Amino acid sequence: MTTQTDARAPTPAPGGLRALRERLFVALQTVLPQHPLSRLVYGLTRVPGGPVTQAAIRAFVHVFGVDLREAAAPDPADYRTFNNFFTRALRAEARPLDPRAEALLAPADGCISEIGKLTRGRMVQAKGQALDVQSLLGGDPSLAEPFLDGAFATLYLSPRDYHRVHMPLTGTLRAMVHVPGRLFSVNAVTAARVPGLYARNERLVCVFDTAAGPLAVILVGAIFVGSIETVWAGVVTPPRGRRVRRIPPPPGPLQLTRGAELGRFNMGSTVILLLPPGRVSWLPEQTVGVTVRVGKALGLLA
C-alpha cells in the first residue's frame, strides 16, 4: 500500500523545500526494514479484528475516498479482515469491457504513470529516468527479446483503487517468473528519484501468448505490499527468496479470456504491460496522469 502523495498529481519539480522533502522521503525508504515491515502488515491485515477491523475500514474509506457503492459487498461490516476489504470484488456490471475486438484493455484501475514505445530495450520510468526491460523481466534475454522496440504502459494503483488485475487480451500463459527485490514505494516521487525502481522492486512477471503476439503483464510490489497472487497459482509471494525463479505453469494450457481476473495485490502497487513492436497504437487520450479503469481501452491492436 502506498500512503504518500497521490500519483495522480503531477511530479513535483525539483528545488527548494519540496525537493528536500522528496530526498528525505526516498532516503528514509532506503534505510527502513522494508521486508520486515511488509511482513508485519501482511499479518495485521489478515487478523479478523471485529470492531477494530470495521473501524479501520471505515477510516480508510473516509481518508482515501473509496467508493464502496461499486463493491460486491458495499457494507464495511461484510469484511472479516482488512485484506478482504482491500482485495474486494466489484459488482459484475461495475467494469464494462470496451466492446471493440481490437481494443487493448486497461488491466487495472489506476493512473497512467508512463505510456509509449521502448527504444533499444529501454522504457521511460519517469521524467529523467529510464529502465532496462531485460532487467525488469528478471534478466532473461529470451523473455525480453520480443519487446525490445515494442510498446509499454505503466499504471499506478493508489490506495483507493480496486486492486485486482485483469487480462488486457485473451491469452495463454507461457511463463511466470518471480523476481525478488526491494520494496520501495512506487508513487511519482520515488519513480522520479530512484533509478531503475521497477527493476529493483520485487515483482511477478507473467508472459502470455495472444493474437497480438507475446504480452507481458508485470505486477510490481511496493512497501507494505505483503503479497501478490494469481488466480491459478494462489499466493506467489511471500515467501520471498533471493533468486529469480520460474514458477511452473499448471498442467495443460492455461487460457484466460479478455477481461478475466489474472491476480491481485494484497495491498496496492503498479502494473506494467509490454507488447512487441507494431502491435498496438495507444489512444491519444490515454496519456500520463490520466485515470483509467479495468476494461477501458488503452490502445487499439494493429
ZAGU-557552 format. One line per 5 residues: number of its first residue (from 1); their letters; for each residue x, y, z of N, C-alpha, C, CB. Coordinates in pm, whole numbers. Glycine has a CB too. Layout:
<mizas>
NUM> A> X,Y,Z,X,Y,Z,X,Y,Z,X,Y,Z | ...
</mizas>
This chain:
<mizas>
1> MTTQT> 85,-118,0,0,0,0,89,122,0,-96,1,122 | 52,225,-71,126,348,-70,42,455,-6,168,389,-211 | 93,518,99,14,613,174,64,755,155,15,578,321 | 156,773,57,211,903,38,139,979,-72,357,892,8 | 203,1086,-124,139,1174,-221,77,1096,-334,239,1273,-275
6> DARAP> -45,1130,-372,-119,1060,-476,-50,1076,-610,-263,1111,-483 | -31,965,-683,37,971,-812,-44,1045,-917,69,833,-860 | -171,1073,-891,-250,1145,-989,-205,1291,-1001,-396,1138,-952 | -139,1341,-899,-84,1475,-906,43,1474,-990,-57,1531,-766 | 76,1583,-1062,199,1586,-1142,322,1572,-1055,206,1715,-1223
11> TPAPG> 427,1516,-1111,551,1501,-1037,605,1638,-1000,655,1422,-1119 | 632,1662,-871,680,1795,-832,814,1827,-895,690,1804,-680 | 835,1954,-930,962,1998,-984,1066,2004,-872,949,2136,-1053 | 1192,1967,-905,1295,1972,-802,1323,2115,-760,1424,1905,-851 | 1378,2129,-640,1417,2261,-594,1349,2297,-464,1386,2365,-698
16> GLRAL> 1422,2365,-377,1365,2421,-257,1325,2317,-155,1247,2502,-291 | 1231,2356,-70,1187,2272,41,1122,2145,-8,1091,2349,131 | 1045,2154,-115,978,2035,-169,1080,1930,-211,888,2073,-288 | 1185,1973,-280,1288,1878,-323,1357,1815,-204,1391,1949,-412 | 1380,1893,-99,1441,1838,23,1352,1732,84,1469,1950,125
21> RERLF> 1223,1761,94,1129,1661,149,1129,1533,66,985,1719,155 | 1136,1548,-65,1137,1430,-153,1263,1347,-131,1127,1472,-301 | 1377,1414,-119,1503,1339,-97,1500,1267,38,1624,1434,-103 | 1446,1333,139,1436,1270,270,1340,1152,266,1391,1372,375 | 1232,1166,192,1133,1059,179,1197,934,118,1014,1105,94
26> VALQT> 1276,953,12,1343,841,-53,1453,785,38,1403,883,-188 | 1527,873,105,1633,827,194,1578,743,308,1711,946,251 | 1463,784,361,1401,708,469,1366,568,422,1275,779,520 | 1312,555,301,1278,422,250,1401,334,234,1207,435,117 | 1513,396,202,1636,320,181,1681,251,309,1747,411,130
31> VLPQH> 1662,318,424,1711,262,550,1603,184,625,1763,373,637 | 1476,198,586,1371,123,655,1386,-27,631,1232,171,608 | 1350,-110,728,1347,-256,707,1223,-292,625,1348,-333,843 | 1234,-276,493,1116,-286,406,1045,-420,416,1158,-262,262 | 1119,-528,412,1056,-659,415,996,-694,552,1156,-764,375
36> PLSRL> 1068,-670,663,1003,-695,792,875,-613,812,1099,-665,904 | 878,-486,772,757,-404,786,643,-462,702,785,-259,744 | 676,-508,581,574,-563,495,519,-694,550,629,-585,355 | 606,-775,613,557,-898,677,464,-865,793,675,-983,727 | 496,-759,867,409,-717,977,272,-675,924,473,-601,1055
41> VYGLT> 271,-594,818,143,-551,759,68,-672,705,167,-447,646 | 140,-765,643,77,-888,591,-2,-958,701,184,-983,532 | 61,-972,818,-7,-1040,928,-123,-960,983,90,-1069,1038 | -101,-831,1005,-206,-748,1067,-330,-739,979,-152,-608,1094 | -311,-732,848,-428,-716,760,-509,-845,745,-382,-670,622
46> RVPGG> -458,-953,801,-531,-1080,795,-592,-1120,929,-439,-1189,748 | -584,-1033,1026,-643,-1060,1156,-791,-1021,1155,-568,-983,1268 | -882,-1114,1186,-1025,-1078,1197,-1049,-1001,1326,-1115,-1205,1191 | -1039,-869,1319,-1039,-787,1439,-1173,-735,1483,-951,-674,1420 | -1283,-783,1420,-1415,-741,1463,-1433,-591,1457,-1441,-789,1604
51> PVTQA> -1475,-526,1566,-1499,-381,1565,-1376,-300,1526,-1547,-336,1701 | -1256,-347,1565,-1134,-275,1529,-1114,-275,1378,-1011,-337,1600 | -1136,-392,1316,-1124,-402,1171,-1227,-312,1102,-1142,-548,1125 | -1351,-315,1151,-1455,-232,1090,-1422,-83,1101,-1592,-260,1155 | -1368,-43,1217,-1330,97,1236,-1216,135,1141,-1288,122,1381
56> AIRAF> -1119,43,1123,-1008,71,1034,-1055,84,890,-903,-40,1044 | -1148,-2,850,-1201,5,713,-1275,135,691,-1294,-114,685 | -1360,173,786,-1436,298,772,-1344,419,767,-1536,313,889 | -1238,418,848,-1143,528,846,-1071,535,712,-1041,514,960 | -1033,419,660,-963,412,531,-1054,464,419,-917,267,500
61> VHVFG> -1180,422,420,-1277,467,319,-1290,618,323,-1415,400,341 | -1297,673,443,-1313,819,458,-1188,894,412,-1343,853,605 | -1071,849,456,-947,921,426,-914,918,278,-831,863,505 | -932,800,214,-891,785,75,-1006,798,-26,-825,652,57 | -1126,819,22,-1238,839,-70,-1275,716,-149,-1206,949,-164
66> VDLRE> -1271,600,-85,-1306,474,-153,-1457,472,-178,-1262,351,-68 | -1495,438,-301,-1637,427,-338,-1682,282,-320,-1661,475,-484 | -1741,252,-206,-1786,115,-180,-1918,83,-250,-1800,93,-31 | -1982,182,-310,-2109,155,-379,-2090,60,-497,-2174,285,-427 | -1971,57,-554,-1947,-31,-668,-1896,-169,-625,-1846,34,-763
71> AAAPD> -1874,-189,-497,-1825,-318,-447,-1937,-421,-442,-1763,-302,-308 | -1900,-547,-460,-1999,-654,-448,-2056,-660,-307,-1937,-790,-485 | -1974,-624,-208,-2018,-615,-68,-1994,-471,-22,-1940,-719,25 | -2095,-384,-29,-2073,-241,-2,-2069,-203,145,-2180,-164,-67 | -2101,-294,236,-2102,-264,379,-1970,-304,442,-2219,-336,449
76> PADYR> -1897,-211,507,-1771,-248,572,-1784,-366,667,-1717,-130,648 | -1903,-386,725,-1922,-498,819,-1917,-633,749,-2054,-483,891 | -1921,-634,615,-1917,-760,541,-1776,-820,534,-1970,-739,401 | -1674,-746,577,-1535,-790,561,-1477,-832,695,-1449,-678,497 | -1431,-958,704,-1375,-1010,829,-1238,-953,857,-1369,-1161,825
81> TFNNF> -1160,-926,753,-1025,-874,770,-1006,-752,680,-919,-982,738 | -904,-675,711,-875,-558,628,-835,-601,488,-764,-472,691 | -762,-713,476,-722,-758,343,-841,-801,259,-623,-872,354 | -942,-861,322,-1065,-894,248,-1125,-769,186,-1168,-961,341 | -1124,-659,262,-1175,-532,210,-1085,-479,99,-1186,-429,323
86> FTRAL> -954,-483,120,-862,-422,24,-867,-493,-111,-720,-424,79 | -889,-624,-109,-894,-702,-234,-1038,-730,-275,-817,-833,-218 | -1129,-644,-235,-1273,-663,-257,-1305,-683,-405,-1351,-545,-203 | -1407,-766,-429,-1462,-781,-563,-1560,-668,-591,-1532,-919,-580 | -1583,-640,-719,-1678,-539,-759,-1805,-604,-814,-1617,-445,-864
91> RAEAR> -1911,-525,-821,-2033,-572,-885,-2001,-609,-1030,-2145,-465,-878 | -2071,-709,-1082,-2042,-760,-1217,-2048,-650,-1322,-2138,-872,-1253 | -2140,-555,-1305,-2160,-450,-1406,-2074,-327,-1382,-2305,-410,-1409 | -1989,-329,-1279,-1914,-209,-1241,-1802,-176,-1339,-1857,-226,-1103 | -1750,-273,-1411,-1641,-251,-1504,-1674,-312,-1640,-1511,-310,-1449
96> PLDPR> -1761,-247,-1719,-1791,-299,-1853,-1667,-295,-1942,-1906,-219,-1918 | -1655,-394,-2031,-1540,-402,-2121,-1569,-326,-2250,-1505,-548,-2151 | -1468,-259,-2302,-1482,-194,-2433,-1524,-300,-2535,-1348,-124,-2476 | -1631,-273,-2611,-1683,-378,-2700,-1600,-404,-2825,-1821,-342,-2742 | -1506,-317,-2857,-1427,-335,-2979,-1329,-452,-2963,-1351,-206,-3013
101> AEALL> -1332,-544,-3057,-1245,-662,-3050,-1098,-622,-3055,-1276,-759,-3164 | -1067,-509,-3119,-928,-467,-3133,-880,-382,-3016,-912,-389,-3260 | -963,-361,-2914,-924,-277,-2801,-834,-354,-2705,-1048,-225,-2728 | -722,-294,-2668,-637,-346,-2562,-686,-284,-2432,-484,-315,-2588 | -730,-365,-2339,-797,-315,-2220,-700,-278,-2108,-895,-418,-2169
106> APADG> -739,-180,-2028,-665,-149,-1907,-674,-268,-1812,-719,-20,-1839 | -562,-315,-1757,-564,-433,-1670,-603,-402,-1527,-430,-499,-1671 | -606,-273,-1490,-631,-236,-1350,-688,-96,-1345,-501,-245,-1266 | -751,-64,-1233,-786,74,-1204,-659,147,-1162,-896,83,-1092 | -639,267,-1211,-521,340,-1169,-492,459,-1256,-402,250,-1167
111> CISEI> -375,515,-1235,-329,633,-1307,-217,592,-1402,-282,745,-1209 | -221,642,-1524,-114,613,-1619,11,690,-1576,-156,651,-1765 | 112,616,-1531,238,680,-1492,322,716,-1614,318,588,-1399 | 332,621,-1708,401,643,-1834,339,552,-1939,556,617,-1821 | 350,591,-2066,296,510,-2175,370,550,-2302,141,530,-2192
116> GKLTR> 403,453,-2387,475,489,-2509,545,371,-2572,574,597,-2481 | 660,400,-2636,737,298,-2706,872,278,-2637,757,337,-2853 | 922,155,-2648,1055,125,-2599,1157,159,-2707,1067,-23,-2556 | 1277,196,-2666,1385,225,-2759,1507,145,-2718,1418,377,-2762 | 1546,51,-2804,1661,-36,-2777,1651,-100,-2639,1792,43,-2789
121> GRMVQ> 1532,-147,-2608,1512,-222,-2485,1500,-138,-2361,1623,-316,-2467 | 1479,-7,-2376,1464,79,-2259,1330,151,-2264,1580,181,-2251 | 1268,164,-2147,1140,231,-2136,1152,345,-2035,1030,132,-2094 | 1062,441,-2048,1062,554,-1956,1000,510,-1824,984,675,-2016 | 1071,537,-1714,1015,513,-1580,946,639,-1529,1127,468,-1482
126> AKGQA> 1013,751,-1547,962,883,-1513,1051,983,-1585,960,909,-1356 | 1014,1110,-1583,1095,1211,-1649,1237,1206,-1595,1034,1352,-1630 | 1333,1185,-1688,1473,1178,-1647,1519,1042,-1601,1495,1274,-1539 | 1429,943,-1599,1464,809,-1554,1420,706,-1659,1399,778,-1418 | 1513,621,-1702,1482,513,-1796,1508,379,-1728,1566,525,-1926
131> LDVQS> 1459,274,-1789,1460,141,-1727,1490,37,-1833,1325,110,-1656 | 1579,-56,-1801,1614,-164,-1892,1512,-277,-1881,1757,-216,-1862 | 1451,-312,-1993,1342,-410,-1990,1392,-550,-1957,1270,-412,-2124 | 1512,-585,-2001,1564,-718,-1967,1579,-731,-1815,1700,-743,-2037 | 1627,-626,-1750,1636,-629,-1604,1498,-639,-1542,1709,-503,-1552
136> LLGGD> 1403,-565,-1596,1266,-569,-1545,1211,-710,-1548,1177,-476,-1626 | 1244,-786,-1652,1192,-922,-1670,1276,-1027,-1600,1182,-954,-1817 | 1368,-984,-1515,1446,-1080,-1437,1577,-1119,-1500,1367,-1202,-1413 | 1620,-1047,-1604,1750,-1073,-1665,1750,-1177,-1775,1844,-1114,-1562 | 1635,-1227,-1815,1627,-1333,-1916,1618,-1270,-2056,1504,-1425,-1889
141> PSLAE> 1723,-1281,-2139,1718,-1219,-2273,1613,-1279,-2364,1853,-1231,-2339 | 1580,-1408,-2345,1478,-1469,-2431,1339,-1414,-2402,1478,-1621,-2412 | 1313,-1379,-2276,1184,-1315,-2244,1180,-1173,-2295,1160,-1318,-2093 | 1293,-1103,-2289,1297,-962,-2324,1297,-937,-2474,1418,-898,-2263 | 1355,-1028,-2553,1380,-1003,-2695,1257,-957,-2774,1435,-1129,-2758
146> PFLDG> 1139,-1018,-2757,1024,-973,-2838,979,-830,-2810,908,-1065,-2815 | 1019,-775,-2695,968,-644,-2653,1068,-530,-2672,926,-650,-2509 | 1188,-558,-2724,1298,-461,-2718,1263,-326,-2782,1420,-518,-2785 | 1189,-325,-2889,1148,-200,-2953,995,-191,-2960,1208,-188,-3095 | 933,-249,-2858,788,-257,-2856,721,-141,-2785,745,-384,-2793
151> AFATL> 609,-170,-2722,527,-69,-2655,511,-106,-2508,389,-55,-2723 | 489,-3,-2425,470,-28,-2283,369,70,-2226,604,-16,-2207 | 308,30,-2115,221,118,-2038,238,82,-1892,70,106,-2083 | 246,184,-1806,264,165,-1662,148,229,-1589,399,225,-1614 | 79,152,-1504,-36,201,-1428,-5,192,-1279,-164,119,-1462
156> YLSPR> -28,303,-1210,-9,309,-1065,-144,294,-995,59,442,-1024 | -152,202,-900,-274,180,-822,-261,253,-689,-300,28,-800 | -347,350,-666,-343,425,-540,-419,347,-433,-403,567,-557 | -409,388,-308,-479,314,-201,-629,302,-223,-455,382,-69 | -692,400,-285,-838,394,-300,-885,306,-416,-891,532,-320
161> DYHRV> -790,260,-499,-829,187,-619,-869,42,-590,-715,189,-719 | -939,-15,-685,-969,-158,-692,-838,-229,-721,-1077,-190,-802 | -806,-336,-646,-672,-392,-651,-662,-531,-714,-616,-397,-515 | -759,-564,-797,-745,-686,-875,-697,-650,-1016,-880,-765,-881 | -623,-743,-1077,-563,-721,-1209,-630,-814,-1308,-408,-744,-1205
166> HMPLT> -663,-760,-1426,-739,-835,-1526,-663,-844,-1658,-876,-771,-1548 | -707,-933,-1744,-639,-956,-1871,-674,-847,-1974,-677,-1094,-1927 | -572,-786,-2034,-598,-689,-2141,-646,-753,-2270,-474,-609,-2169 | -605,-879,-2292,-640,-958,-2410,-657,-1103,-2367,-531,-945,-2522 | -724,-1181,-2447,-726,-1325,-2424,-586,-1380,-2449,-832,-1396,-2515
171> GTLRA> -537,-1461,-2356,-402,-1513,-2372,-382,-1645,-2302,-302,-1413,-2322 | -281,-1718,-2347,-242,-1846,-2288,-108,-1827,-2217,-232,-1958,-2396 | -102,-1866,-2092,19,-1846,-2012,137,-1922,-2071,-5,-1890,-1868 | 246,-1847,-2094,370,-1907,-2142,472,-1922,-2030,428,-1823,-2255 | 484,-1819,-1947,586,-1822,-1842,543,-1733,-1727,723,-1776,-1896
176> MVHVP> 584,-1772,-1605,564,-1690,-1486,697,-1690,-1409,445,-1744,-1397 | 746,-1571,-1377,876,-1556,-1313,861,-1465,-1193,981,-1499,-1413 | 907,-1511,-1077,910,-1428,-957,1050,-1373,-942,867,-1509,-830 | 1061,-1239,-935,1190,-1172,-923,1197,-1103,-787,1211,-1069,-1039 | 1283,-1149,-696,1293,-1085,-565,1356,-947,-577,1375,-1173,-469
181> GRLFS> 1336,-865,-477,1394,-732,-481,1352,-649,-361,1356,-661,-608 | 1375,-517,-372,1339,-425,-267,1189,-398,-270,1417,-294,-282 | 1144,-313,-178,1003,-278,-170,989,-127,-149,933,-357,-55 | 1049,-50,-241,1030,94,-237,885,128,-271,1127,165,-336 | 840,243,-225,714,298,-273,722,314,-424,681,434,-203
186> VNAVT> 608,312,-492,608,328,-638,532,453,-681,545,204,-705 | 518,551,-592,447,673,-632,537,760,-719,400,751,-508 | 484,875,-762,554,958,-860,687,1009,-808,467,1075,-900 | 694,1045,-682,817,1099,-625,928,995,-630,794,1146,-480 | 898,874,-586,1001,768,-582,1040,726,-723,950,647,-503
191> AARVP> 942,718,-814,973,680,-952,1068,781,-1017,845,670,-1035 | 1056,909,-977,1141,1012,-1036,1280,1015,-973,1076,1146,-1021 | 1295,957,-854,1421,974,-779,1497,844,-755,1392,1038,-648 | 1438,729,-780,1508,602,-759,1538,539,-895,1424,504,-670 | 1663,539,-940,1695,480,-1071,1655,333,-1078,1845,494,-1099
196> GLYAR> 1594,295,-1191,1557,155,-1212,1461,101,-1109,1678,71,-1213 | 1372,186,-1060,1284,148,-948,1212,16,-973,1182,257,-923 | 1144,4,-1087,1060,-115,-1110,1144,-241,-1128,972,-93,-1233 | 1270,-225,-1170,1359,-340,-1183,1433,-369,-1052,1459,-317,-1295 | 1418,-282,-953,1478,-307,-822,1376,-367,-725,1534,-176,-764
201> NERLV> 1248,-335,-744,1145,-387,-654,1111,-531,-688,1020,-300,-660 | 1061,-600,-589,1008,-735,-610,895,-731,-712,959,-797,-478 | 884,-834,-796,782,-832,-900,750,-973,-949,827,-744,-1017 | 635,-984,-1011,591,-1109,-1071,567,-1083,-1218,462,-1165,-1001 | 637,-1157,-1304,629,-1140,-1449,545,-1254,-1505,771,-1137,-1514
206> CVFDT> 437,-1219,-1576,353,-1318,-1642,355,-1289,-1792,205,-1316,-1586 | 395,-1386,-1872,401,-1369,-2017,297,-1461,-2080,544,-1400,-2073 | 215,-1402,-2167,106,-1474,-2234,126,-1471,-2385,-31,-1413,-2196 | 84,-1578,-2450,73,-1580,-2596,-67,-1533,-2633,103,-1723,-2655 | -76,-1431,-2718,-204,-1373,-2756,-211,-1359,-2908,-226,-1236,-2688
211> AAGPL> -326,-1315,-2958,-342,-1290,-3101,-253,-1175,-3147,-487,-1259,-3134 | -208,-1091,-3055,-119,-979,-3087,27,-1014,-3061,-158,-857,-3006 | 57,-1142,-3039,193,-1181,-3006,210,-1191,-2855,293,-1083,-3064 | 333,-1202,-2808,355,-1214,-2663,312,-1086,-2591,503,-1245,-2634 | 257,-1104,-2473,213,-995,-2387,270,-1020,-2248,56,-982,-2384
216> AVILV> 343,-923,-2193,393,-935,-2057,309,-847,-1966,544,-895,-2049 | 264,-906,-1856,193,-833,-1751,279,-847,-1626,45,-887,-1728 | 332,-734,-1578,426,-735,-1466,361,-669,-1346,559,-663,-1504 | 350,-742,-1237,295,-690,-1112,412,-654,-1022,200,-795,-1043 | 427,-524,-995,542,-474,-919,501,-451,-774,596,-342,-981
221> GAIFV> 574,-510,-682,548,-492,-540,596,-357,-490,613,-603,-462 | 555,-322,-369,596,-195,-307,593,-211,-156,505,-78,-352 | 642,-111,-86,643,-118,59,501,-136,112,707,9,119 | 487,-225,209,360,-265,268,276,-353,176,281,-144,307 | 327,-385,55,258,-483,-28,300,-620,23,293,-465,-182
226> GSIET> 214,-679,105,252,-802,171,244,-925,85,169,-820,290 | 177,-916,-31,155,-1037,-107,107,-1005,-248,55,-1128,-35 | 150,-1089,-343,99,-1087,-480,50,-1228,-510,209,-1039,-585 | -65,-1239,-573,-115,-1373,-606,-178,-1374,-744,-218,-1420,-502 | -191,-1494,-801,-260,-1513,-928,-376,-1610,-908,-162,-1567,-1038
231> VWAGV> -468,-1610,-1003,-587,-1694,-989,-554,-1842,-1007,-695,-1652,-1089 | -442,-1875,-1072,-410,-2016,-1096,-307,-2070,-996,-358,-2033,-1237 | -220,-1985,-942,-115,-2033,-853,-138,-1994,-708,19,-1981,-898 | -238,-1909,-681,-259,-1860,-546,-151,-1761,-507,-264,-1977,-447 | -118,-1757,-378,-18,-1663,-328,120,-1703,-379,-20,-1657,-173
236> VTPPR> 186,-1610,-447,320,-1635,-500,427,-1579,-408,335,-1574,-639 | 397,-1465,-348,490,-1403,-253,412,-1336,-141,581,-1301,-323 | 444,-1355,-13,554,-1439,33,529,-1588,11,580,-1413,180 | 633,-1676,28,766,-1644,81,851,-1569,-20,837,-1772,123 | 953,-1501,32,1044,-1426,-52,1181,-1492,-47,1053,-1278,-7
241> GRRVR> 1238,-1517,-166,1373,-1572,-172,1470,-1468,-222,1377,-1695,-260 | 1588,-1511,-259,1691,-1421,-310,1724,-1448,-455,1816,-1431,-226 | 1662,-1548,-513,1693,-1584,-652,1569,-1573,-739,1752,-1726,-659 | 1594,-1534,-864,1486,-1534,-963,1441,-1678,-983,1532,-1469,-1099 | 1312,-1699,-983,1263,-1836,-1002,1148,-1841,-1101,1220,-1897,-868
246> RIPPP> 1158,-1936,-1192,1048,-1965,-1285,950,-2055,-1213,1098,-2031,-1418 | 826,-2018,-1215,722,-2097,-1148,652,-2182,-1253,619,-2004,-1072 | 656,-2314,-1240,595,-2400,-1343,447,-2370,-1360,614,-2548,-1308 | 399,-2366,-1484,256,-2344,-1507,178,-2468,-1466,229,-2310,-1655 | 47,-2453,-1445,-35,-2570,-1413,-39,-2667,-1531,-177,-2528,-1374
251> PGPLQ> -74,-2793,-1508,-81,-2890,-1617,-180,-2847,-1725,-120,-3029,-1563 | -140,-2865,-1850,-228,-2830,-1961,-226,-2681,-1987,-371,-2876,-1933 | -271,-2638,-2105,-272,-2495,-2138,-363,-2417,-2044,-316,-2474,-2283 | -315,-2302,-1998,-396,-2215,-1914,-431,-2090,-1994,-320,-2177,-1782 | -556,-2077,-2032,-601,-1961,-2109,-694,-1876,-2023,-672,-2005,-2239
256> LTRGA> -669,-1746,-2024,-755,-1650,-1957,-816,-1560,-2063,-677,-1568,-1850 | -946,-1540,-2055,-1014,-1459,-2155,-997,-1311,-2127,-1161,-1496,-2161 | -1018,-1232,-2227,-1011,-1086,-2219,-1103,-1036,-2108,-1051,-1022,-2355 | -1046,-960,-2015,-1123,-906,-1903,-1129,-995,-1781,-1260,-877,-1946 | -1083,-1121,-1792,-1086,-1212,-1677,-985,-1170,-1572,-1060,-1357,-1722
261> ELGRF> -1012,-1204,-1447,-916,-1173,-1341,-790,-1256,-1357,-979,-1197,-1202 | -676,-1189,-1347,-545,-1254,-1355,-488,-1277,-1215,-448,-1169,-1439 | -499,-1175,-1132,-444,-1185,-997,-478,-1061,-918,-293,-1205,-1001 | -405,-1041,-808,-435,-925,-724,-314,-891,-638,-558,-953,-636 | -314,-764,-595,-221,-718,-494,-292,-720,-360,-166,-575,-527
266> NMGST> -233,-786,-263,-283,-776,-126,-213,-656,-63,-257,-911,-43 | -262,-542,-90,-213,-405,-75,-159,-364,-213,-100,-394,40 | -160,-232,-243,-153,-186,-381,-15,-164,-439,-225,-63,-392 | -7,-137,-569,122,-119,-633,108,-72,-777,200,-247,-629 | 183,-137,-870,194,-93,-1009,186,-214,-1102,325,-16,-1032
271> VILLL> 124,-192,-1219,118,-294,-1324,182,-235,-1450,-31,-339,-1352 | 268,-314,-1514,333,-273,-1639,294,-372,-1748,488,-265,-1622 | 257,-319,-1865,229,-401,-1984,341,-382,-2085,92,-364,-2046 | 381,-492,-2150,477,-487,-2260,419,-562,-2379,614,-547,-2218 | 432,-502,-2500,390,-567,-2623,498,-552,-2728,256,-508,-2674
276> PPGRV> 501,-642,-2831,602,-633,-2936,581,-508,-3022,599,-758,-3024 | 680,-471,-3102,666,-353,-3188,555,-371,-3292,797,-324,-3258 | 487,-261,-3320,387,-258,-3427,257,-328,-3396,443,-317,-3546 | 234,-367,-3271,113,-443,-3240,2,-359,-3178,148,-555,-3147 | 35,-241,-3126,-69,-160,-3062,-40,-12,-3088,-76,-188,-2910
281> SWLPE> -147,64,-3106,-139,210,-3112,-211,265,-2990,-201,268,-3245 | -137,334,-2904,-201,388,-2785,-299,499,-2824,-96,443,-2686 | -415,500,-2761,-513,604,-2789,-459,740,-2744,-648,573,-2720 | -480,846,-2821,-419,976,-2787,-466,1032,-2654,-449,1076,-2895 | -588,995,-2612,-638,1046,-2483,-578,975,-2363,-788,1035,-2479
286> QTVGV> -512,861,-2387,-453,786,-2276,-309,830,-2258,-460,632,-2302 | -292,937,-2181,-161,997,-2160,-125,996,-2012,-158,1141,-2215 | -3,1038,-1983,46,1040,-1845,-47,1126,-1758,191,1094,-1839 | -86,1071,-1643,-172,1141,-1549,-319,1111,-1563,-152,1285,-1564 | -357,1040,-1670,-498,1006,-1692,-536,886,-1605,-525,975,-1843
291> TVRVG> -655,893,-1545,-705,783,-1465,-786,688,-1553,-792,836,-1347 | -759,559,-1541,-831,458,-1620,-892,355,-1526,-737,389,-1723 | -985,277,-1581,-1045,168,-1505,-1036,40,-1585,-1190,201,-1470 | -1043,-72,-1515,-1044,-203,-1581,-1147,-204,-1693,-1073,-316,-1479 | -1106,-252,-1810,-1199,-268,-1921,-1200,-152,-2018,-1334,-288,-1869
296> KALGL> -1144,-36,-1980,-1134,77,-2073,-1023,50,-2173,-1107,210,-1997 | -1037,101,-2294,-936,79,-2397,-816,169,-2372,-994,104,-2536 | -697,109,-2366,-573,185,-2363,-521,213,-2503,-469,112,-2283 | -547,118,-2591,-499,131,-2730,-576,37,-2820,-348,103,-2739 | -543,43,-2950,-606,-42,-3049,-499,-130,-3113,-681,42,-3155
301> LA> -529,-259,-3128,-436,-352,-3188,-425,-328,-3337,-479,-494,-3161 | -303,-344,-3388,-278,-324,-3531,-330,-444,-3609,-127,-302,-3558
</mizas>
